């Protein structure tokens, strides 16, 4: 059940990051600098959230930590998406909050998986979580090694959505 929850949470949150370039260009009238600012705010939030979770340790019941993380990550994404076009700074703050909550959401889920899955099976379970790159590799005519390796890196780093966006941008430029 925890495995399914982890996959659903990350699947539902992924589109928000994929639509970030449209938000920046169409809503805020920005360019690569503003997109980089939003992505940097996310990244700094992730680092700060990881440090915070390491120092704090979360609630005794890990699922409560994940639930708080999901709610506040959603709030950060809503703030980012609902920021008026004249308040780009508010979108940056919202994205930093969402990034901060990412390790607070995912960290306890993976800790629960490590605690509940027998060590002999952990490799198999984490392989299921990280199986997207493997599935894509089975179709080399459509997904080359670079594509598969970037997706694998995104899965391992927890930034699959960002990596998919980068791959799409790369493909658009090279196939144009």
BABASE-669890 format. One line per 2 residues: number of its first residue (from 1); their letters; for each residue x, y, z of N, C-alpha, C, O, CB. Coordinates in nm, 2 decimals, always signed. Each point is the difference from the previous one (the first is absolute). Glycine has a CB too. Example, Ala and Ser with C-alpha at 12.3 -4.5 7.8 and 13.67 -1.06 7.14 Angstrom:
1> AS> +1.32:-0.57:+0.78:-0.09:+0.12:+0.00:+0.09:+0.12:+0.00:+0.10:+0.00:+0.07:-0.29:-0.12:+0.05 | +0.15:+0.23:-0.19:+0.09:+0.11:+0.00:-0.08:+0.11:+0.08:+0.05:+0.11:+0.01:+0.07:-0.17:-0.23
***
This chain:
1> XX> +0.08:-0.12:+0.00:-0.08:+0.12:+0.00:+0.09:+0.13:+0.00:-0.03:+0.09:-0.07:-0.15:-0.22:+0.19 | +0.28:+0.13:-0.04:+0.09:+0.11:+0.00:+0.07:+0.02:-0.13:+0.02:+0.12:-0.05:+0.02:-0.16:+0.29
3> XX> +0.00:-0.06:-0.31:+0.06:+0.01:-0.13:-0.10:+0.06:-0.10:+0.04:+0.09:-0.08:+0.10:-0.29:+0.13 | -0.26:+0.17:-0.05:-0.10:+0.06:-0.08:-0.02:+0.14:+0.03:-0.01:+0.09:-0.09:-0.11:-0.31:+0.07
5> XX> +0.12:+0.26:+0.15:-0.02:+0.14:+0.04:+0.12:+0.08:-0.05:-0.02:+0.11:-0.04:-0.11:-0.19:+0.25 | +0.25:+0.03:-0.20:+0.12:+0.07:-0.05:-0.01:+0.03:-0.15:+0.03:+0.11:-0.04:+0.11:-0.22:+0.23
7> XX> -0.18:+0.01:-0.26:-0.01:+0.01:-0.15:-0.11:+0.10:-0.03:+0.01:+0.08:-0.09:+0.07:-0.31:+0.06 | -0.20:+0.22:+0.10:-0.11:+0.09:-0.03:+0.04:+0.15:+0.03:-0.03:+0.09:-0.08:-0.13:-0.28:+0.12
9> XX> +0.22:+0.21:+0.08:+0.04:+0.14:+0.03:+0.09:+0.06:-0.10:-0.02:+0.11:-0.04:+0.00:-0.17:+0.28 | +0.12:-0.01:-0.28:+0.10:+0.05:-0.10:-0.07:+0.01:-0.13:+0.04:+0.10:-0.08:+0.15:-0.20:+0.21
11> XX> -0.28:+0.01:-0.17:-0.06:+0.01:-0.13:-0.10:+0.12:-0.01:+0.00:+0.07:-0.10:+0.02:-0.31:+0.08 | -0.09:+0.27:+0.13:-0.09:+0.11:+0.00:+0.07:+0.14:+0.01:-0.04:+0.09:-0.06:-0.12:-0.24:+0.18
13> XX> +0.28:+0.15:-0.05:+0.07:+0.13:+0.01:+0.08:+0.03:-0.13:+0.04:+0.11:-0.02:-0.03:-0.15:+0.27 | +0.02:-0.06:-0.33:+0.09:+0.02:-0.11:-0.05:+0.10:-0.11:+0.08:+0.08:-0.04:-0.01:-0.31:+0.08
15> XX> -0.20:+0.24:-0.07:-0.04:+0.09:-0.10:+0.02:+0.15:+0.04:+0.02:+0.08:-0.09:-0.19:-0.25:+0.02 | +0.17:+0.20:+0.20:+0.02:+0.14:+0.04:+0.14:+0.05:-0.05:+0.01:+0.11:-0.04:-0.16:-0.15:+0.24
17> XX> +0.25:-0.04:-0.18:+0.13:+0.04:-0.05:+0.02:+0.00:-0.15:+0.06:+0.09:-0.05:+0.03:-0.19:+0.26 | -0.16:+0.01:-0.27:+0.00:-0.01:-0.15:-0.06:+0.13:-0.06:+0.04:+0.04:-0.11:-0.04:-0.29:+0.12
19> XX> -0.09:+0.31:+0.05:-0.07:+0.12:-0.05:+0.07:+0.13:+0.04:-0.05:+0.10:-0.04:-0.16:-0.23:+0.04 | +0.31:+0.12:+0.07:+0.07:+0.12:+0.05:+0.05:+0.09:-0.11:-0.02:+0.12:+0.01:+0.09:-0.25:+0.19
21> XX> -0.01:+0.08:-0.31:+0.04:+0.09:-0.11:-0.12:+0.08:-0.06:+0.01:+0.12:-0.03:+0.17:-0.28:-0.02 | -0.30:+0.10:+0.04:-0.12:+0.07:-0.05:-0.04:+0.11:+0.10:-0.04:+0.11:-0.04:-0.03:-0.32:-0.08
23> XX> +0.08:+0.18:+0.25:-0.04:+0.10:+0.10:+0.09:+0.12:-0.01:-0.05:+0.11:+0.00:-0.03:-0.30:+0.15 | +0.21:+0.16:-0.16:+0.10:+0.11:-0.01:-0.02:+0.09:-0.13:-0.01:+0.12:+0.01:+0.17:-0.26:+0.13
25> XX> -0.17:+0.07:-0.25:-0.01:+0.08:-0.13:-0.14:+0.06:-0.02:-0.01:+0.12:-0.04:+0.18:-0.27:-0.05 | -0.27:+0.08:+0.11:-0.14:+0.05:-0.03:-0.06:+0.08:+0.11:-0.06:+0.10:-0.03:+0.03:-0.30:-0.11
27> XX> +0.05:+0.16:+0.26:-0.07:+0.08:+0.11:+0.09:+0.11:+0.05:-0.05:+0.12:+0.01:-0.07:-0.33:+0.06 | +0.25:+0.18:-0.04:+0.08:+0.11:+0.05:+0.08:+0.08:-0.11:+0.06:+0.10:+0.03:-0.04:-0.24:+0.17
29> XX> -0.03:+0.09:-0.32:+0.07:+0.07:-0.11:+0.15:-0.01:+0.01:+0.07:+0.09:-0.04:-0.26:+0.06:+0.02 | +0.24:-0.25:+0.09:+0.14:-0.02:+0.02:+0.07:-0.08:-0.10:-0.05:-0.03:-0.10:+0.00:+0.05:+0.34
31> XX> +0.18:-0.05:-0.21:+0.08:-0.07:-0.09:+0.09:-0.10:+0.08:-0.04:-0.04:+0.11:+0.04:+0.23:-0.28 | +0.11:-0.23:+0.12:+0.08:-0.10:+0.06:+0.05:+0.04:+0.14:+0.01:-0.09:+0.09:+0.06:+0.01:-0.32
33> XX> -0.04:+0.21:+0.25:+0.04:+0.04:+0.13:-0.10:-0.02:+0.11:+0.03:-0.05:+0.11:+0.11:+0.22:-0.23 | -0.27:-0.14:+0.09:-0.10:-0.02:+0.09:-0.03:-0.15:+0.03:-0.02:-0.04:+0.11:-0.08:+0.26:-0.18
35> XX> +0.11:-0.30:-0.04:-0.02:-0.14:+0.02:+0.11:-0.06:+0.08:-0.02:-0.08:+0.09:-0.09:+0.07:-0.31 | +0.23:+0.06:+0.20:+0.12:-0.04:+0.08:-0.02:+0.04:+0.15:+0.04:-0.08:+0.09:+0.11:+0.09:-0.29
37> XX> -0.21:+0.10:+0.22:-0.02:+0.05:+0.14:-0.10:-0.09:+0.07:+0.02:-0.04:+0.11:+0.03:+0.28:-0.18 | -0.16:-0.28:+0.00:-0.10:-0.09:+0.05:+0.06:-0.14:+0.03:-0.02:-0.05:+0.11:-0.16:+0.18:-0.23
39> XX> +0.26:-0.18:+0.03:+0.06:-0.13:+0.02:+0.11:+0.01:+0.11:+0.01:-0.10:+0.08:-0.05:+0.04:-0.33 | +0.11:+0.17:+0.26:+0.10:+0.01:+0.11:-0.07:+0.01:+0.13:+0.05:-0.06:+0.10:+0.10:+0.17:-0.26
41> XX> -0.26:-0.04:+0.17:-0.08:+0.00:+0.12:-0.04:-0.14:+0.04:+0.00:-0.03:+0.12:-0.08:+0.27:-0.17 | +0.03:-0.32:-0.04:-0.04:-0.14:+0.03:+0.12:-0.07:+0.05:+0.00:-0.07:+0.11:-0.17:+0.07:-0.29
43> XX> +0.29:+0.01:+0.11:+0.12:-0.07:+0.04:+0.05:+0.04:+0.14:+0.03:-0.09:+0.08:+0.03:+0.07:-0.32 | -0.06:+0.15:+0.27:+0.04:+0.04:+0.13:-0.10:-0.04:+0.11:+0.04:-0.04:+0.11:+0.07:+0.24:-0.22
45> XX> -0.24:-0.21:+0.07:-0.10:-0.05:+0.09:+0.03:-0.14:+0.04:-0.02:-0.05:+0.11:-0.15:+0.21:-0.20 | +0.20:-0.24:-0.02:+0.02:-0.15:+0.02:+0.12:-0.02:+0.10:+0.00:-0.08:+0.09:-0.09:+0.03:-0.32
47> XX> +0.20:+0.13:+0.20:+0.12:-0.02:+0.09:-0.04:+0.04:+0.14:+0.04:-0.07:+0.10:+0.11:+0.12:-0.29 | -0.21:+0.07:+0.21:-0.04:+0.04:+0.13:-0.10:-0.10:+0.07:+0.02:-0.02:+0.12:+0.01:+0.26:-0.19
49> XX> -0.12:-0.29:-0.01:-0.10:-0.10:+0.06:+0.07:-0.13:+0.04:-0.03:-0.05:+0.10:-0.14:+0.15:-0.24 | +0.27:-0.14:+0.06:+0.08:-0.12:+0.04:+0.08:+0.02:+0.13:+0.00:-0.09:+0.08:+0.01:+0.03:-0.32
51> XX> +0.05:+0.18:+0.25:+0.08:+0.03:+0.12:-0.10:+0.01:+0.12:+0.03:-0.05:+0.11:+0.15:+0.18:-0.25 | -0.29:-0.07:+0.12:-0.10:+0.02:+0.11:-0.05:-0.14:+0.04:-0.01:-0.03:+0.12:-0.06:+0.25:-0.21
53> XX> +0.04:-0.31:+0.00:-0.05:-0.13:+0.03:+0.11:-0.08:+0.07:-0.03:-0.08:+0.10:-0.13:+0.09:-0.29 | +0.28:+0.00:+0.15:+0.11:-0.07:+0.07:+0.02:+0.05:+0.14:+0.02:-0.08:+0.09:+0.09:+0.06:-0.31
55> XX> -0.13:+0.15:+0.24:+0.02:+0.05:+0.14:-0.12:-0.03:+0.09:+0.01:-0.04:+0.11:+0.13:+0.22:-0.20 | -0.26:-0.17:+0.03:-0.12:-0.02:+0.08:-0.04:-0.15:+0.01:-0.03:-0.05:+0.11:-0.05:+0.27:-0.19
57> XX> +0.09:-0.29:-0.03:-0.03:-0.14:+0.01:-0.15:-0.04:-0.04:-0.03:-0.11:-0.02:+0.21:+0.09:+0.19 | -0.27:+0.12:-0.17:-0.14:-0.02:-0.03:-0.08:-0.04:+0.13:+0.06:-0.02:+0.10:+0.01:-0.04:-0.34
59> XX> -0.20:+0.04:+0.21:-0.08:-0.05:+0.11:+0.03:-0.14:+0.03:+0.05:-0.07:-0.09:-0.23:+0.23:+0.02 | +0.14:-0.21:+0.19:+0.03:-0.14:+0.04:-0.07:-0.09:-0.10:+0.06:-0.10:-0.04:-0.04:+0.16:+0.28
61> XX> -0.14:-0.03:-0.28:-0.07:-0.08:-0.11:+0.03:+0.07:-0.13:-0.05:+0.11:-0.03:-0.14:-0.18:+0.18 | +0.28:+0.00:-0.23:+0.05:+0.06:-0.12:-0.11:+0.04:-0.10:+0.02:+0.10:-0.08:+0.18:-0.24:+0.11
63> XX> -0.31:+0.08:-0.03:-0.10:+0.03:-0.10:-0.06:+0.14:+0.03:-0.04:+0.07:-0.10:-0.01:-0.32:+0.08 | +0.06:+0.29:+0.14:-0.05:+0.14:+0.04:+0.09:+0.10:-0.06:-0.04:+0.11:-0.05:-0.06:-0.19:+0.26
65> XX> +0.23:+0.05:-0.21:+0.10:+0.09:-0.06:-0.03:+0.01:-0.15:+0.00:+0.11:-0.06:+0.18:-0.17:+0.23 | -0.20:-0.05:-0.24:-0.03:+0.00:-0.14:-0.13:+0.07:-0.03:-0.01:+0.08:-0.09:+0.12:-0.30:+0.07
67> XX> -0.22:+0.21:+0.10:-0.12:+0.06:-0.02:+0.01:+0.16:+0.01:-0.05:+0.07:-0.08:-0.07:-0.27:+0.17 | +0.20:+0.24:+0.02:+0.03:+0.14:+0.01:+0.07:+0.05:-0.12:-0.03:+0.11:-0.06:+0.03:-0.13:+0.31
69> XX> +0.10:-0.06:-0.30:+0.08:+0.04:-0.11:-0.09:+0.01:-0.13:+0.02:+0.10:-0.08:+0.18:-0.21:+0.18 | -0.29:+0.02:-0.12:-0.09:+0.00:-0.12:-0.09:+0.13:+0.01:-0.01:+0.07:-0.10:+0.01:-0.32:+0.09
71> XX> -0.05:+0.28:+0.12:-0.09:+0.11:+0.01:+0.07:+0.13:-0.02:-0.04:+0.09:-0.08:-0.10:-0.22:+0.24 | +0.26:+0.15:-0.10:+0.07:+0.12:-0.02:+0.07:+0.01:-0.14:+0.02:+0.11:-0.05:+0.02:-0.11:+0.30
73> XX> +0.00:-0.11:-0.30:+0.05:+0.00:-0.14:-0.11:+0.04:-0.10:+0.02:+0.09:-0.08:+0.14:-0.27:+0.14 | -0.28:+0.13:-0.03:-0.12:+0.04:-0.09:-0.02:+0.15:+0.02:-0.04:+0.07:-0.09:-0.06:-0.30:+0.11
75> XX> +0.11:+0.28:+0.10:-0.02:+0.14:+0.03:+0.10:+0.09:-0.08:-0.03:+0.10:-0.05:-0.07:-0.16:+0.28 | +0.23:+0.01:-0.22:+0.10:+0.07:-0.08:-0.02:+0.00:-0.15:+0.02:+0.11:-0.06:+0.14:-0.17:+0.24
77> XX> -0.21:-0.05:-0.23:-0.03:+0.00:-0.14:-0.12:+0.09:-0.04:+0.00:+0.06:-0.10:+0.09:-0.30:+0.09 | -0.19:+0.24:+0.10:-0.11:+0.09:-0.02:+0.04:+0.14:+0.00:-0.05:+0.08:-0.08:-0.10:-0.25:+0.18
79> XX> +0.23:+0.21:+0.00:+0.05:+0.14:+0.00:+0.08:+0.03:-0.12:-0.02:+0.11:-0.06:+0.03:-0.12:+0.31 | +0.07:-0.08:-0.30:+0.07:+0.03:-0.12:-0.09:+0.02:-0.12:+0.02:+0.09:-0.08:+0.17:-0.23:+0.17
81> XX> -0.29:+0.05:-0.11:-0.09:+0.00:-0.11:-0.10:+0.12:+0.01:-0.04:+0.05:-0.11:+0.07:-0.29:+0.09 | -0.06:+0.28:+0.14:-0.10:+0.11:+0.01:+0.06:+0.14:+0.02:-0.08:+0.10:+0.01:-0.07:-0.27:+0.09
83> XX> +0.28:+0.18:-0.10:+0.06:+0.13:+0.02:-0.04:+0.09:-0.12:+0.01:-0.04:-0.11:+0.19:-0.07:+0.23 | -0.24:+0.23:-0.09:-0.03:+0.10:-0.10:+0.12:+0.03:-0.09:+0.11:-0.02:+0.04:-0.28:+0.12:+0.11
85> XX> +0.14:-0.07:-0.28:+0.11:+0.02:-0.09:+0.10:+0.11:+0.04:+0.11:+0.01:-0.05:-0.26:-0.09:-0.13 | +0.11:+0.17:+0.27:+0.09:+0.11:+0.04:+0.08:-0.04:+0.13:+0.08:+0.08:+0.05:-0.24:+0.08:-0.15
87> XX> +0.13:-0.28:+0.15:+0.07:-0.04:+0.13:+0.08:-0.13:-0.03:-0.03:-0.10:+0.07:-0.16:+0.20:+0.07 | +0.29:-0.09:-0.22:+0.08:-0.12:-0.03:+0.07:-0.05:+0.13:+0.02:-0.12:+0.01:+0.02:+0.21:-0.25
89> XX> +0.00:+0.01:+0.32:+0.07:-0.04:+0.13:-0.09:-0.10:+0.08:+0.06:-0.09:+0.07:+0.06:+0.31:-0.07 | -0.25:-0.21:-0.01:-0.09:-0.09:+0.08:+0.01:-0.14:-0.06:-0.01:-0.09:+0.08:-0.14:+0.29:-0.03
91> XX> +0.16:-0.21:-0.18:+0.02:-0.13:-0.06:+0.13:-0.06:+0.04:+0.01:-0.12:+0.02:-0.15:+0.19:-0.22 | +0.24:+0.01:+0.21:+0.13:-0.05:+0.05:-0.01:-0.05:+0.14:+0.06:-0.11:+0.03:+0.06:+0.27:-0.18
93> XX> -0.18:-0.09:+0.23:-0.02:-0.05:+0.14:-0.08:-0.13:+0.01:+0.03:-0.09:+0.07:-0.03:+0.33:+0.01 | -0.11:-0.24:-0.16:-0.09:-0.12:-0.01:+0.08:-0.12:-0.05:-0.01:-0.11:+0.06:-0.19:+0.25:-0.10
95> XX> +0.29:-0.12:-0.06:+0.08:-0.11:-0.05:+0.10:-0.05:+0.10:+0.03:-0.12:+0.01:-0.06:+0.21:-0.24 | +0.09:+0.01:+0.31:+0.10:-0.04:+0.10:-0.07:-0.08:+0.11:+0.06:-0.09:+0.05:+0.07:+0.30:-0.10
97> XX> -0.25:-0.17:+0.09:-0.08:-0.08:+0.10:-0.03:-0.14:-0.05:+0.02:-0.10:+0.07:-0.12:+0.31:+0.01 | +0.06:-0.22:-0.21:-0.03:-0.13:-0.06:+0.13:-0.09:+0.00:+0.00:-0.11:+0.03:-0.19:+0.21:-0.17
99> XX> +0.30:-0.04:+0.10:+0.13:-0.07:+0.00:+0.04:-0.04:+0.14:+0.05:-0.11:+0.02:+0.02:+0.24:-0.22 | -0.09:-0.04:+0.30:+0.03:-0.03:+0.14:-0.08:-0.12:+0.05:+0.06:-0.09:+0.07:-0.01:+0.33:-0.03
101> XX> -0.17:-0.25:-0.09:-0.09:-0.11:+0.05:+0.03:-0.14:-0.07:-0.04:-0.10:+0.04:-0.13:+0.27:+0.02 | +0.24:-0.16:-0.18:+0.03:-0.12:-0.07:+0.07:-0.11:+0.08:-0.05:-0.11:+0.01:+0.06:+0.25:-0.22
103> XX> +0.10:-0.11:+0.27:+0.06:-0.11:+0.09:-0.08:-0.03:+0.12:+0.01:-0.11:+0.05:+0.21:+0.19:-0.13 | -0.29:+0.01:+0.13:-0.09:-0.03:+0.12:-0.11:-0.09:-0.04:-0.05:-0.08:+0.08:+0.10:+0.30:+0.02
105> XX> -0.10:-0.21:-0.23:-0.10:-0.10:-0.05:+0.06:-0.13:-0.03:-0.05:-0.10:+0.04:-0.07:+0.29:-0.14 | +0.23:-0.19:+0.02:+0.06:-0.13:-0.05:+0.09:-0.07:+0.10:+0.00:-0.12:+0.00:-0.02:+0.22:-0.23
107> XX> +0.09:-0.03:+0.31:+0.10:-0.06:+0.09:-0.07:-0.10:+0.09:+0.05:-0.12:+0.01:+0.08:+0.33:-0.01 | -0.24:-0.18:+0.07:-0.06:-0.10:+0.09:-0.06:-0.12:-0.08:+0.00:-0.11:+0.05:-0.05:+0.30:+0.11
109> XX> +0.00:-0.16:-0.28:-0.05:-0.11:-0.08:+0.11:-0.11:-0.03:-0.03:-0.12:+0.02:-0.14:+0.28:-0.12 | +0.28:-0.11:+0.06:+0.11:-0.09:-0.03:+0.06:-0.07:+0.13:+0.04:-0.11:+0.00:+0.01:+0.25:-0.21
111> XX> -0.06:-0.06:+0.32:+0.04:-0.06:+0.13:-0.09:-0.11:+0.04:+0.04:-0.10:+0.05:+0.06:+0.32:+0.02 | -0.23:-0.20:-0.09:-0.10:-0.10:+0.03:+0.02:-0.12:-0.09:+0.00:-0.12:+0.05:-0.17:+0.29:+0.02
113> XX> +0.20:-0.15:-0.19:+0.03:-0.11:-0.09:+0.12:-0.08:+0.05:+0.00:-0.12:+0.00:-0.09:+0.24:-0.20 | +0.20:-0.05:+0.24:+0.12:-0.07:+0.05:-0.03:-0.07:+0.13:+0.06:-0.11:+0.02:+0.08:+0.28:-0.13
115> XX> -0.23:-0.12:+0.19:-0.03:-0.06:+0.13:-0.10:-0.12:-0.02:+0.01:-0.09:+0.08:+0.03:+0.31:+0.03 | -0.12:-0.22:-0.21:-0.11:-0.10:-0.01:+0.04:-0.11:-0.09:-0.05:-0.11:+0.00:-0.12:+0.28:+0.06
117> XX> +0.26:-0.14:-0.16:+0.03:-0.10:-0.10:+0.12:-0.08:+0.05:+0.10:+0.07:+0.03:-0.20:+0.07:-0.22 | +0.10:-0.27:+0.18:+0.11:-0.08:+0.05:+0.13:+0.04:-0.09:-0.02:+0.02:-0.12:-0.14:-0.21:+0.19
119> XX> +0.27:+0.19:-0.01:+0.12:+0.04:-0.07:+0.02:-0.08:-0.13:+0.05:+0.06:-0.10:+0.05:+0.01:+0.32 | -0.13:-0.19:-0.22:+0.01:-0.08:-0.12:-0.09:+0.04:-0.12:+0.03:-0.03:-0.11:+0.03:-0.16:+0.26
121> XX> -0.16:+0.27:-0.12:-0.10:+0.04:-0.10:+0.01:+0.15:-0.03:-0.06:+0.05:-0.09:-0.09:-0.23:+0.17 | +0.23:+0.25:+0.00:+0.01:+0.15:-0.02:+0.04:+0.03:-0.14:-0.05:+0.09:-0.07:+0.10:-0.06:+0.31
123> XX> +0.05:-0.10:-0.29:+0.05:+0.03:-0.14:-0.11:-0.02:-0.10:-0.01:+0.09:-0.09:+0.23:-0.17:+0.15 | -0.31:-0.02:-0.05:-0.11:-0.02:-0.09:-0.10:+0.11:+0.01:-0.05:+0.05:-0.10:+0.09:-0.29:+0.12
125> XX> -0.07:+0.28:+0.11:-0.10:+0.11:+0.02:+0.05:+0.13:-0.06:-0.08:+0.07:-0.07:+0.00:-0.19:+0.28 | +0.20:+0.16:-0.18:+0.05:+0.12:-0.05:+0.02:+0.00:-0.15:-0.01:+0.10:-0.07:+0.12:-0.06:+0.28
127> XX> -0.09:-0.16:-0.27:+0.00:-0.01:-0.14:-0.13:+0.03:-0.06:-0.01:+0.06:-0.11:+0.19:-0.23:+0.13 | -0.29:+0.13:+0.04:-0.13:+0.03:-0.05:-0.03:+0.15:+0.00:-0.05:+0.05:-0.09:-0.03:-0.27:+0.18
129> XX> +0.13:+0.28:+0.02:-0.02:+0.15:+0.01:+0.08:+0.07:-0.11:-0.04:+0.10:-0.06:+0.01:-0.12:+0.31 | +0.15:-0.04:-0.29:+0.09:+0.06:-0.10:-0.01:-0.07:-0.13:+0.10:+0.00:-0.07:+0.05:+0.07:+0.26
131> XX> -0.26:-0.13:-0.23:+0.00:-0.08:-0.11:-0.03:+0.07:-0.13:+0.01:-0.06:-0.11:-0.08:-0.12:+0.25 | +0.04:+0.31:-0.14:-0.04:+0.07:-0.12:+0.11:+0.00:-0.11:-0.02:-0.03:-0.11:-0.13:+0.17:+0.25
133> XX> +0.28:-0.11:-0.09:+0.11:+0.00:-0.10:+0.02:-0.14:-0.06:+0.03:-0.01:-0.11:+0.08:+0.20:+0.24 | -0.13:-0.29:-0.05:+0.02:-0.14:-0.05:-0.11:-0.03:-0.10:+0.03:-0.06:-0.10:+0.07:-0.01:+0.32
135> XX> -0.22:+0.11:-0.20:-0.10:-0.02:-0.10:+0.02:+0.07:-0.13:-0.02:-0.05:-0.11:-0.14:+0.02:+0.30 | +0.21:+0.15:-0.18:+0.03:+0.08:-0.12:+0.12:-0.06:-0.08:+0.00:+0.01:-0.12:-0.09:+0.20:+0.24
137> XX> +0.18:-0.27:-0.05:+0.12:-0.06:-0.06:-0.04:-0.11:-0.09:+0.08:-0.04:-0.09:+0.06:+0.11:+0.28 | -0.25:-0.13:-0.17:-0.04:-0.12:-0.08:-0.05:+0.05:-0.14:-0.03:-0.08:-0.09:-0.04:-0.04:+0.30
139> XX> +0.07:+0.25:-0.23:-0.05:+0.05:-0.13:+0.11:+0.10:-0.06:-0.03:+0.12:-0.01:-0.22:-0.14:+0.08 | +0.37:-0.03:-0.10:+0.11:+0.09:-0.04:-0.03:+0.08:-0.13:+0.06:+0.10:-0.02:+0.09:-0.26:+0.13
141> XX> -0.24:+0.11:-0.19:-0.03:+0.08:-0.12:-0.07:+0.13:+0.03:+0.02:+0.10:-0.07:-0.05:-0.31:-0.05 | -0.04:+0.22:+0.23:-0.06:+0.12:+0.05:+0.07:+0.08:+0.11:-0.01:+0.12:+0.01:-0.20:-0.23:-0.08
143> XX> +0.28:+0.03:+0.15:+0.07:+0.06:+0.12:+0.15:-0.04:+0.00:+0.03:-0.12:+0.03:-0.25:+0.11:+0.10 | +0.30:+0.10:-0.17:+0.15:-0.03:-0.01:+0.06:-0.01:+0.14:-0.07:+0.03:+0.10:+0.08:+0.09:-0.32
145> XX> +0.12:-0.15:+0.23:+0.07:-0.02:+0.12:+0.00:+0.13:+0.09:-0.02:+0.00:+0.12:+0.16:-0.17:-0.23 | -0.12:+0.29:+0.04:+0.00:+0.13:+0.07:-0.13:+0.02:+0.07:+0.00:+0.03:+0.12:+0.16:+0.06:-0.29
147> XX> -0.27:-0.11:+0.10:-0.13:+0.01:+0.05:-0.02:-0.09:+0.12:-0.05:+0.05:+0.11:-0.04:+0.01:-0.33 | +0.12:-0.18:+0.21:-0.02:-0.10:+0.11:+0.08:+0.04:+0.12:-0.04:-0.01:+0.12:-0.01:-0.17:-0.29
149> XX> +0.18:+0.22:+0.15:+0.09:+0.03:+0.11:-0.05:+0.13:+0.07:+0.01:+0.01:+0.12:+0.18:-0.12:-0.24 | -0.24:+0.21:+0.04:-0.05:+0.12:+0.07:-0.13:-0.04:+0.08:-0.01:+0.06:+0.11:+0.10:+0.08:-0.30
151> XX> -0.17:-0.22:+0.14:-0.12:-0.04:+0.08:+0.04:-0.08:+0.12:-0.06:+0.03:+0.11:-0.08:-0.04:-0.32 | +0.24:-0.07:+0.20:+0.05:-0.08:+0.12:+0.05:+0.10:+0.10:-0.02:-0.01:+0.12:+0.08:-0.19:-0.26
153> XX> +0.02:+0.30:+0.10:+0.05:+0.10:+0.09:-0.11:+0.08:+0.07:+0.01:+0.03:+0.12:+0.20:-0.01:-0.27 | -0.31:+0.01:+0.07:-0.12:+0.07:+0.06:-0.07:-0.08:+0.10:-0.04:+0.05:+0.11:+0.02:+0.07:-0.32
155> XX> +0.01:-0.25:+0.19:-0.06:-0.09:+0.10:+0.08:-0.01:+0.12:-0.06:+0.01:+0.11:-0.04:-0.14:-0.29 | +0.23:+0.12:+0.17:+0.09:-0.02:+0.12:+0.00:+0.13:+0.08:+0.01:-0.01:+0.12:+0.13:-0.15:-0.25
157> XX> -0.15:+0.28:+0.06:+0.02:+0.12:+0.07:-0.14:+0.06:+0.05:+0.00:+0.09:+0.08:+0.20:-0.04:-0.22 | -0.31:-0.12:+0.10:-0.13:+0.05:+0.04:-0.05:+0.12:-0.08:-0.09:+0.07:+0.03:+0.14:-0.14:+0.20
159> XX> +0.02:+0.10:-0.34:-0.03:+0.11:-0.09:-0.04:-0.06:-0.14:+0.03:+0.06:-0.10:+0.12:+0.09:+0.22 | -0.23:-0.25:-0.12:-0.04:-0.06:-0.13:-0.08:+0.10:-0.09:+0.02:+0.00:-0.12:-0.03:-0.23:+0.23
161> XX> -0.07:+0.31:-0.05:-0.08:+0.09:-0.07:+0.09:+0.11:-0.07:-0.03:+0.03:-0.12:-0.16:-0.07:+0.28 | +0.28:+0.09:-0.09:+0.10:+0.09:-0.06:+0.08:-0.06:-0.11:+0.02:+0.06:-0.10:-0.01:+0.06:+0.32
163> XX> +0.03:-0.24:-0.20:+0.08:-0.07:-0.10:-0.08:-0.03:-0.13:+0.05:+0.01:-0.11:+0.09:-0.11:+0.29 | -0.27:+0.06:-0.16:-0.08:-0.02:-0.12:-0.02:+0.13:-0.07:+0.00:+0.00:-0.13:-0.12:-0.18:+0.25
165> XX> +0.11:+0.29:-0.05:-0.02:+0.13:-0.07:+0.13:+0.03:-0.08:-0.01:+0.05:-0.11:-0.15:+0.03:+0.29 | +0.27:-0.10:-0.12:+0.13:+0.03:-0.07:+0.02:-0.09:-0.12:+0.04:+0.04:-0.11:+0.06:+0.03:+0.33
167> XX> -0.14:-0.20:-0.21:+0.01:-0.09:-0.11:-0.09:+0.05:-0.12:+0.03:-0.01:-0.11:+0.03:-0.18:+0.27 | -0.18:+0.23:-0.12:-0.10:+0.05:-0.10:+0.06:+0.12:-0.07:-0.01:+0.01:-0.12:-0.18:-0.10:+0.26
169> XX> +0.24:+0.18:-0.07:+0.06:+0.12:-0.06:+0.12:-0.04:-0.09:+0.01:+0.06:-0.11:-0.07:+0.08:+0.31 | +0.14:-0.23:-0.16:+0.11:-0.04:-0.08:-0.05:-0.07:-0.13:+0.05:+0.03:-0.11:+0.09:-0.07:+0.32
171> XX> -0.24:-0.04:-0.19:-0.05:-0.07:-0.12:-0.06:+0.10:-0.10:+0.01:-0.02:-0.12:-0.06:-0.19:+0.26 | -0.02:+0.31:-0.09:-0.06:+0.10:-0.08:+0.10:+0.07:-0.08:-0.01:+0.03:-0.12:-0.18:+0.00:+0.28
173> XX> +0.30:+0.01:-0.10:+0.11:+0.07:-0.06:+0.07:-0.08:-0.11:+0.04:+0.04:-0.11:-0.01:+0.09:+0.32 | +0.00:-0.26:-0.17:+0.08:-0.08:-0.10:-0.09:-0.05:-0.11:+0.06:-0.03:-0.11:+0.08:-0.04:+0.30
175> XX> -0.27:+0.06:-0.18:-0.08:-0.05:-0.10:-0.07:+0.11:-0.09:-0.07:-0.03:-0.09:+0.03:-0.17:+0.23 | +0.07:+0.32:-0.10:-0.06:+0.12:-0.07:+0.08:+0.03:-0.13:-0.03:+0.09:-0.07:-0.05:+0.00:+0.28
***
